[in-house]
């Protein structure tokens, strides 16, 4: 979910993790070979300390709104996102990094 400048994710246990746009330092997409039966695409959002702040799988409720928000960031790498979405390997794709 995106509210104002805060991205929040609620996991299956009901725990909420979030990161503000000001604290967002990087975005990656992690893929694995568990599809089509498992969650094989995960969005990883990193905080100011470069630690994982929150993550959500492809198909999560509200995913479209969050991805629209993230992909509009300056210098978001759309080509790398397309590579990630077509990957069937266990790998990670860096799609955005806060400029220094």
Long-range contacts (C-beta under 8 A, 24 or more apart in sequence): 1-62, 1-65, 1-66, 2-62, 2-65, 2-66, 2-69, 7-45, 7-54, 7-66, 7-69, 7-70, 8-54, 9-54, 9-55, 9-56, 9-60, 17-53, 17-54, 18-53, 18-54, 19-45, 19-46, 19-47, 19-53, 19-54, 23-47, 23-48, 23-53, 24-48, 24-53, 24-98, 25-49, 25-50, 25-97, 25-98, 26-50, 26-94, 26-96, 26-97, 26-98, 27-70, 27-73, 27-76, 27-94, 27-95, 27-96, 27-97, 28-92, 28-93, 28-94, 28-95, 29-80, 29-81, 29-84, 29-85, 29-92, 29-93, 29-95, 30-55, 30-91, 30-92, 30-93, 31-84, 31-87, 31-88, 31-89, 31-90, 31-91, 31-92, 31-93, 32-89, 32-90, 33-88, 33-89, 33-90, 35-88, 40-88, 41-84, 41-85, 43-67, 43-70, 44-92, 45-70, 70-96, 74-99, 75-99
